[in-house]
Amino acid sequence: MSGDYMKVQCLPVVVLSGSLFALVPGLAYSQTAPATSAAAENQATDDSILELDPLVVTPTLGVQTQSQSLASVSVIDQETLRRQDPNSVTDVIRAQPGVDVTGNGSYGKTTSVMIRGISNKATLMLIDGIRLRSATSGGAAWQHLEPRMFERMEIVRGPRGSLYGADAMGGVVQLFTVDGDEEGFNPRASVGTGSFNTQRYSAGLSGIRNGTRFSIAGSHLNTDGAAIREGGSDKGYDNTTGLAKLSHRFDNGIQTGLLALRAEGNTEYNTGDMDYVQQVAGVYGEAPLAENWRSRLTVSEARDESEDFPDASADSSQFDTRTRTVRWDNNAIFGDHELAAGAEYMDDNVSGTTAYSESSRWNRAFFVQGLLDFSPFSLQPSLRYDDNEAFGGETTGSLALGYKLDDHHTLRTSYGTAYRAPTFNDLYYPTGGNPDLNAESSETLEVGARGQYQAFFWDFAVFRTEVDDLIDWAPTPSGLYSPQNIARARIQGAELAAGAELARWDLAAALTFLDPEDRETGNDLERRATQSLRLDADRQLGEWELGGSWTLQNHRYNDAENEKRLAGFGLLDLRATWTFAPLWSARLTVENVTDKQYETAANYINAGRAAFVSVNFGR
């Protein structure tokens, strides 16, 4: 490969579940640089560059820097998560380039993430490579993910069906759990309290010892919550999450590992409450089959479980979905080029109080990808075939072309297809499922450019997506509602991302323009903001660190007819951290400083001003 790419390949790495390689942040060059002041200065420069041009694995299943990737990708690193100290992962991804978040209120209420105007059901979420979503309703339950269990997020915008199969139409968000990245035993703990009688406790232990990496952690959050309907009562929420992660690398290069993450609790809604469980677990083994070829086998399971308790006059309802996956990945390097190929078998099962006409389905897939470097040109073709028991075969592919103008500027263009699988509700719901549905399908064309410098970067992209066979629940001649492949959409837009490290300032900006059109009516697709802006600024002042985030989004329509308009809004969040002793800090965050009342779904208001203070130990 090119000199730059080979430099990345030789960095110390740790394998994370579901992706072949993933860099351990902060370890770059630390095992190879000579102990001299010049080397230390060079290492500091390299680390600074990696902060602005970090390594990513989600776009291609292999290691590339963000600037080498021919996909539009954003990275939220450990430092950003520590500074912003969010109570929900969606707080930190809201209004990132191409990302929109909607919800039925704050604190554990139903939340959707849309990338480039594509619905939550077609936005894929991975935890260390393991797919987590509801097989019945579709999409992931983002609201139950505890941010303190994660140290990094990668957001890939645009179709990734040729690598991940179903539901990667809008893009992929991958969350990486906390990993042991320092020798010895490294404890951490946090205790905090805040508005709405919110209490939060978390603790963890991680490290490296004799080739074994480990991380165990736990957290608990409970809150009285805020009202979700105007004039209504507060709706509470609690979440208890545990994480266990272990891996070992043997002298012969073989590595094995396991992961277990479980979140459970209760959330109140307008007419009742719900118990929930979100869980992922996996084991893997990886081995070098040749000098240039590594192979990896991952076996995993994901669970999404819920039990609703409506008013006393109604019985509870339970929906449990389980996805078991076996995935085989292979990466081989041939000079300046890399080839990735593999196979995947996935089995979905549903159970509960609803009697679906079918309770399981399997999916078999094969995929191949090339990362070809003909400097200054680069080419990335990929192809995947899925065979699904419920709706037949789907072939998806992509082709990306990059051109490096000079050491700082790169042009890229890509074309990709993807699809969304019908859910069990779509296919088999007792009072209206349609087993004859086709999968939704899309085609996306994108053109982009990136400027990468030592102290700052910018990235610009324009795109157009055509979606066919959109699934919509519509009335049938009998008067009942049933899902049909009747709708089409055209979504186009532009994104600009920028970041800089200047004079102890860390700055980031994201700007998105979106035109999401229903091709049948000419109306905007519901609940999509067409313009958004996010600005983040943080400044180091000795033992203090001060910062803030400003998010602006324009209006959106709550309905397909565009008759119910939801007003735009601006949110200001402020934060301060005081490091009062080695490894000890106190942190204050104030969300929605101006106490703005706003809606992203009709008749569901979000929390007003909320302050939170915590004391933290560890790195």
Summary of the structure (lengths in Angstrom):
residues: 619
radius of gyration: 23.4
end to end distance: 35.5
largest distance: 80.3
contacts: 2211
relative contact order: 0.12
helix: 9%
strand: 59%
